[in-house]
């Protein structure tokens, strides 16, 4: 179990719970505010706003934590159906101030994002996330085939020499080195490895993307030019430990996912420059609910794929087709647009999403590799 991912979900839930207004139902009423001392007559103090029902029992503490993690009240069940099937109405209701019946946009966004990373930690692996293309042009394939034939001849000679002098450690090292060369060339050509997996000094498993990336970084086949020698060295150092590099990128993505909100708001605002009555706050609510829907769609796709690859394909198709439909419905309902106005804005917003996502991913990768 990924403890950090589980901790992230709990943290997100608690943060989300902190952003929600307290219900004031747990514990016993005291008759006076325990914070400011003013007389109270309802669930909240009229002077400072603190709940009048306080508790100090372990059971209520557990209840409070569970509420923070899963928002265990009626609002989540009113929010999710609208987010899925009528996102325009949900966004419009929040903008117009009808908020007590729904989970706040930021709270549900935080929880859905951290839940997404939690699910991904169980349904994906580094080998699924990174795959190196082994397709070779005809000229390179011919050259690699010739080198493989030479390496196999050299291996046969090295083994014969080692058998003639079994006590020679130098010849044994030469055999292992030649076996590694043969195995590398066979993997490069997409052929089954004909020799026993040779041990690597760095402990990486031969043939994996980690081993290939480290070899490429050590041999200089991966060039890094960020305009700053210090940054270049930092990136090259990270590439020598591919698993650590991937972990850093994932952690950076996890920590800075909220940056998608301020990056997306200007793109949405551009679509309504000449339409009065909407503010950047309204666009922000639209963006947060939209990103939450994307997170939930990705969670469902990952879960379906974990059950069966066929379900994963269905989930991916549902995501690809469902995202534009959901975006269209949210635009039309939130801003009161006609069909054509909502349609062209949906197309433009999808293009903006590609641009914003690309900028975000480039920034995350750079922060992860240089941080």
C-alpha positions as CSV (number, residue, x, y, z in Angstrom):
1,X,0.0,0.0,0.0
2,X,1.3,3.5,-0.9
3,X,1.3,5.2,2.5
4,X,2.1,8.6,1.1
5,X,-0.8,8.5,-1.3
6,X,-3.2,7.4,1.4
7,X,-1.8,10.2,3.6
8,X,-2.4,12.6,0.8
9,X,-6.1,11.6,0.5
10,X,-6.6,12.1,4.2
11,X,-4.8,15.4,4.2
12,X,-6.9,16.6,1.2
13,X,-10.0,15.6,3.0
14,X,-9.1,17.4,6.1
15,X,-8.1,20.5,4.2
16,X,-11.4,20.3,2.3
17,X,-13.3,19.8,5.6
18,X,-11.5,22.9,7.0
19,X,-12.7,24.9,4.0
20,X,-16.3,23.8,4.6
21,X,-18.4,25.6,7.2
22,X,-18.9,23.6,10.4
23,X,-22.3,22.1,11.0
24,X,-22.4,22.8,14.7
25,X,-24.2,19.5,15.5
26,X,-21.6,17.4,17.3
27,X,-21.2,17.4,21.1
28,X,-23.3,19.1,23.8
29,X,-24.6,22.7,23.9
30,X,-23.1,24.8,26.6
31,X,-25.5,27.8,26.6
32,X,-22.6,30.2,26.2
33,X,-19.9,30.4,23.6
34,X,-16.8,28.7,24.8
35,X,-14.6,31.0,22.8
36,X,-15.9,34.6,23.4
37,X,-18.4,33.9,26.3
38,X,-21.4,35.5,24.6
39,X,-24.9,33.9,25.3
40,X,-26.0,31.5,22.5
41,X,-29.4,30.3,21.3
42,X,-28.6,28.3,18.1
43,X,-26.0,26.1,16.6
44,X,-23.5,29.0,16.2
45,X,-22.4,32.0,18.2
46,X,-23.9,35.2,16.8
47,X,-20.8,37.1,17.9
48,X,-17.8,35.0,16.6
49,X,-19.4,32.2,14.6
50,X,-18.0,29.3,16.6
51,X,-20.3,26.2,16.8
52,X,-22.1,26.1,20.2
53,X,-21.9,22.3,20.3
54,X,-18.4,21.3,21.5
55,X,-17.1,17.8,22.2
56,X,-14.1,16.1,23.9
57,X,-14.9,12.5,23.3
58,X,-12.9,10.1,21.2
59,X,-15.9,8.9,19.3
60,X,-16.7,12.4,18.1
61,X,-13.1,13.0,17.2
62,X,-13.2,10.0,14.9
63,X,-16.5,11.3,13.5
64,X,-14.9,14.7,12.8
65,X,-12.0,13.1,11.0
66,X,-14.2,10.9,8.9
67,X,-16.3,13.9,8.0
68,X,-13.2,15.8,7.0
69,X,-11.9,12.9,4.8
70,X,-15.1,12.0,3.0
71,X,-17.4,15.0,3.6
72,X,-19.9,12.5,5.1
73,X,-23.0,14.7,4.9
74,X,-25.8,15.3,2.4
75,X,-24.0,18.0,0.5
76,X,-21.7,15.6,-1.3
77,X,-24.7,13.7,-2.6
78,X,-26.3,16.8,-3.9
79,X,-23.0,18.1,-5.4
80,X,-21.8,15.0,-7.3
81,X,-24.9,14.3,-9.4
82,X,-25.1,17.9,-10.5
83,X,-21.4,17.9,-11.3
84,X,-21.8,14.8,-13.4
85,X,-25.1,15.6,-15.2
86,X,-25.8,19.3,-14.9
87,X,-22.5,21.1,-14.2
88,X,-23.8,24.4,-15.6
89,X,-26.6,24.5,-13.0
90,X,-24.1,23.6,-10.2
91,X,-21.7,26.3,-11.2
92,X,-24.4,28.9,-11.7
93,X,-25.9,28.1,-8.3
94,X,-22.6,28.6,-6.5
95,X,-21.9,31.8,-8.3
96,X,-25.4,33.2,-7.4
97,X,-24.8,32.5,-3.7
98,X,-26.8,29.4,-3.2
99,X,-24.0,27.6,-1.5
100,X,-25.0,25.9,1.8
101,X,-26.4,22.9,0.1
102,X,-23.3,22.1,-1.9
103,X,-19.6,21.2,-1.2
104,X,-17.4,24.2,-2.0
105,X,-15.6,24.0,-5.3
106,X,-12.1,24.2,-3.8
107,X,-12.9,21.5,-1.2
108,X,-14.1,19.0,-3.7
109,X,-11.3,19.8,-6.1
110,X,-8.6,19.2,-3.5
111,X,-10.2,15.9,-2.4
112,X,-10.7,14.7,-6.0
113,X,-7.1,15.5,-7.1
114,X,-5.5,13.8,-4.1
115,X,-7.9,10.8,-4.5
116,X,-6.8,10.6,-8.2
117,X,-3.2,10.3,-7.2
118,X,-4.1,7.8,-4.6
119,X,-5.9,5.6,-7.2
120,X,-3.0,6.0,-9.7
121,X,-0.5,4.8,-7.1
122,X,-2.4,1.4,-7.1
123,X,-3.4,1.2,-10.7
124,X,-0.2,2.3,-12.6
125,X,3.5,1.5,-12.4
126,X,6.6,3.3,-13.6
127,X,6.9,0.8,-16.4
128,X,3.4,1.8,-17.6
129,X,4.2,5.5,-17.4
130,X,7.5,5.3,-19.2
131,X,8.1,3.3,-22.4
132,X,11.1,3.8,-24.6
133,X,10.6,3.4,-28.4
134,X,12.7,0.6,-29.6
135,X,11.8,1.1,-33.3
136,X,14.9,1.5,-35.4
137,X,15.3,3.0,-38.9
138,X,16.5,0.4,-41.5
139,X,20.1,1.8,-41.6
140,X,20.5,1.7,-37.8
141,X,18.9,-1.8,-37.6
142,X,21.4,-3.1,-40.2
143,X,24.3,-1.6,-38.2
144,X,23.0,-3.0,-34.9
145,X,22.6,-6.4,-36.5
146,X,26.2,-6.4,-37.8
147,X,27.4,-5.3,-34.3
148,X,25.4,-8.1,-32.7
149,X,27.0,-10.7,-35.0
150,X,30.4,-9.4,-34.0
151,X,29.5,-9.3,-30.3
152,X,28.3,-12.9,-30.4
153,X,31.6,-14.0,-32.0
154,X,33.5,-12.1,-29.4
155,X,31.4,-13.8,-26.7
156,X,32.1,-17.2,-28.0
157,X,35.9,-16.5,-28.0
158,X,35.7,-15.0,-24.5
159,X,33.9,-18.0,-23.1
160,X,36.4,-20.4,-24.7
161,X,39.3,-18.5,-23.2
162,X,37.6,-18.4,-19.8
163,X,37.0,-22.2,-19.9
164,X,40.7,-22.7,-20.8
165,X,41.7,-20.6,-17.8
166,X,38.9,-21.0,-15.2
167,X,40.9,-19.3,-12.4
168,X,41.3,-16.0,-14.4
169,X,39.1,-13.3,-12.9
170,X,39.9,-11.0,-15.8
171,X,38.5,-13.4,-18.3
172,X,35.4,-13.9,-16.2
173,X,34.9,-10.1,-16.2
174,X,35.4,-10.0,-20.0
175,X,32.7,-12.7,-20.4
176,X,30.2,-10.7,-18.3
177,X,30.9,-7.5,-20.2
178,X,30.5,-9.2,-23.5
179,X,27.3,-10.8,-22.4
180,X,26.0,-7.4,-21.4
181,X,26.8,-6.1,-24.9
182,X,25.0,-9.0,-26.6
183,X,22.0,-8.6,-24.3
184,X,21.8,-4.8,-25.0
185,X,22.0,-5.2,-28.7
186,X,19.4,-8.0,-28.7
187,X,17.0,-5.8,-26.7
188,X,17.7,-2.9,-29.0
189,X,16.7,-5.0,-32.0
190,X,13.6,-6.3,-30.1
191,X,14.9,-9.8,-30.0
192,X,14.6,-12.2,-27.0
193,X,17.8,-12.1,-24.9
194,X,19.8,-15.2,-25.5
195,X,22.2,-14.9,-22.6
196,X,21.5,-15.0,-18.9
197,X,20.7,-11.6,-17.5
198,X,24.1,-10.1,-16.6
199,X,24.3,-8.2,-13.4
200,X,24.7,-4.5,-13.6
201,X,26.9,-2.6,-11.2
202,X,24.1,0.0,-10.6
203,X,21.6,-2.7,-9.6
204,X,19.2,-1.9,-12.3
205,X,17.5,-4.7,-14.2
206,X,18.8,-5.0,-17.8
207,X,16.3,-4.1,-20.5
208,X,14.2,-1.8,-18.4
209,X,13.6,1.8,-19.3
210,X,15.5,2.8,-16.1
211,X,18.6,0.9,-17.3
212,X,18.3,2.3,-20.8
213,X,17.8,5.9,-19.6
214,X,20.8,5.7,-17.3
215,X,23.0,4.2,-20.0
216,X,21.9,7.0,-22.4
217,X,22.7,9.6,-19.8
218,X,26.1,8.1,-19.0
219,X,27.0,7.8,-22.6
220,X,26.0,11.3,-23.5
221,X,23.2,10.3,-25.8
222,X,20.8,12.5,-23.8
223,X,21.7,16.1,-24.2
224,X,20.5,18.7,-21.7
225,X,20.7,22.4,-22.5
226,X,18.7,24.7,-20.3
227,X,20.9,27.7,-20.7
228,X,22.4,27.3,-17.3
229,X,25.2,24.9,-16.5
230,X,24.0,24.3,-12.9
231,X,20.6,23.3,-14.0
232,X,22.1,21.1,-16.7
233,X,24.2,19.2,-14.1
234,X,21.1,18.9,-11.8
235,X,19.0,17.3,-14.6
236,X,21.8,15.0,-15.7
237,X,22.3,13.9,-12.1
238,X,18.6,13.1,-11.7
239,X,18.6,11.1,-15.0
240,X,21.3,8.8,-13.6
241,X,18.7,7.7,-11.1
242,X,15.6,7.3,-13.2
243,X,13.3,6.0,-10.5
244,X,14.2,9.0,-8.3
245,X,13.7,11.4,-11.2
246,X,10.2,9.9,-11.9
247,X,9.4,10.1,-8.2
248,X,10.4,13.8,-8.0
249,X,8.2,14.6,-11.0
250,X,5.3,12.8,-9.5
251,X,5.7,14.5,-6.2
252,X,6.0,17.9,-8.0
253,X,2.8,17.2,-9.9
254,X,1.1,16.2,-6.7
255,X,2.1,19.4,-4.9
256,X,1.5,21.9,-7.6
257,X,-1.6,20.5,-9.3
258,X,-3.5,23.6,-7.9
259,X,-1.5,25.8,-10.4
260,X,-3.8,24.5,-13.1
261,X,-6.5,26.8,-11.7
262,X,-4.7,30.2,-12.1
263,X,-3.2,29.0,-15.4
264,X,-6.7,28.2,-16.8
265,X,-8.7,31.2,-15.6
266,X,-7.2,33.6,-18.2
267,X,-8.0,31.3,-21.0
268,X,-11.7,31.1,-19.9
269,X,-11.8,34.8,-19.4
270,X,-10.6,35.4,-23.0
271,X,-13.7,33.6,-24.3
272,X,-16.0,36.2,-22.5
273,X,-14.1,39.5,-22.9
274,X,-17.1,41.1,-24.6
275,X,-19.8,39.5,-22.4
276,X,-20.6,41.5,-19.3
277,X,-21.9,40.3,-16.0
278,X,-19.1,37.8,-15.2
279,X,-16.0,38.2,-13.1
280,X,-12.8,36.4,-12.7
281,X,-14.3,34.8,-9.6
282,X,-17.1,33.3,-11.7
283,X,-14.5,32.0,-14.2
284,X,-12.5,30.5,-11.3
285,X,-15.6,28.6,-10.0
286,X,-16.1,27.3,-13.6
287,X,-12.5,26.1,-13.9
288,X,-12.4,24.4,-10.5
289,X,-15.6,22.4,-11.1
290,X,-14.4,21.5,-14.6
291,X,-11.0,20.3,-13.3
292,X,-12.8,18.3,-10.6
293,X,-14.9,16.6,-13.3
294,X,-11.7,15.8,-15.2
295,X,-10.2,14.2,-12.1
296,X,-13.2,12.1,-11.4
297,X,-13.3,10.9,-15.0
298,X,-9.6,9.9,-14.8
299,X,-10.3,8.1,-11.5
300,X,-13.1,6.1,-13.1
301,X,-10.9,5.3,-16.2
302,X,-8.0,4.1,-14.0
303,X,-10.3,1.9,-11.9
304,X,-12.0,0.4,-14.9
305,X,-8.6,-0.4,-16.5
306,X,-7.4,-2.0,-13.3
307,X,-10.4,-4.4,-13.4
308,X,-10.0,-5.4,-17.0
309,X,-8.1,-3.9,-19.9
310,X,-11.3,-3.9,-22.0
311,X,-13.0,-1.8,-19.4
312,X,-10.0,0.5,-19.5
313,X,-10.5,1.1,-23.3
314,X,-14.2,1.8,-22.7
315,X,-13.2,4.2,-19.9
316,X,-10.7,6.0,-22.1
317,X,-13.3,6.4,-24.9
318,X,-15.8,7.7,-22.3
319,X,-13.2,10.2,-21.1
320,X,-12.3,11.4,-24.6
321,X,-15.9,11.7,-25.6
322,X,-17.3,12.8,-22.3
323,X,-14.9,15.6,-21.6
324,X,-16.1,17.8,-24.5
325,X,-19.7,17.0,-23.8
326,X,-19.3,17.9,-20.1
327,X,-17.5,21.1,-21.0
328,X,-20.2,22.1,-23.5
329,X,-22.9,21.5,-21.0
330,X,-21.1,23.4,-18.3
331,X,-20.4,26.4,-20.6
332,X,-24.0,26.5,-21.9
333,X,-25.5,26.2,-18.4
334,X,-23.2,28.5,-16.5
335,X,-23.1,31.4,-18.9
336,X,-26.6,31.1,-20.5
337,X,-25.2,30.5,-24.0
338,X,-27.0,29.4,-27.1
339,X,-26.0,26.2,-28.8
340,X,-23.6,27.7,-31.4
341,X,-22.0,30.1,-28.9
342,X,-21.4,27.2,-26.5
343,X,-20.1,24.9,-29.3
344,X,-17.4,27.2,-30.6
345,X,-16.3,28.2,-27.1
346,X,-16.0,24.4,-26.3
347,X,-13.7,23.9,-29.3
348,X,-11.6,26.9,-28.3
349,X,-11.5,25.9,-24.7
350,X,-10.3,22.4,-25.6
351,X,-7.5,24.0,-27.6
352,X,-6.7,26.2,-24.6
353,X,-6.7,23.1,-22.4
354,X,-4.1,21.4,-24.6
355,X,-1.9,24.6,-24.4
356,X,-2.3,25.0,-20.6
357,X,-1.7,21.3,-19.9
358,X,1.4,21.4,-22.0
359,X,2.8,24.4,-20.3
360,X,1.9,22.9,-16.9
361,X,3.6,19.6,-17.6
362,X,6.7,21.2,-19.0
363,X,6.9,23.3,-15.8
364,X,6.3,20.3,-13.6
365,X,9.0,18.2,-15.3
366,X,11.5,21.0,-15.0
367,X,10.7,21.7,-11.4
368,X,10.9,18.0,-10.6
369,X,14.2,17.5,-12.4
370,X,15.9,20.7,-11.2
371,X,14.5,20.9,-7.7
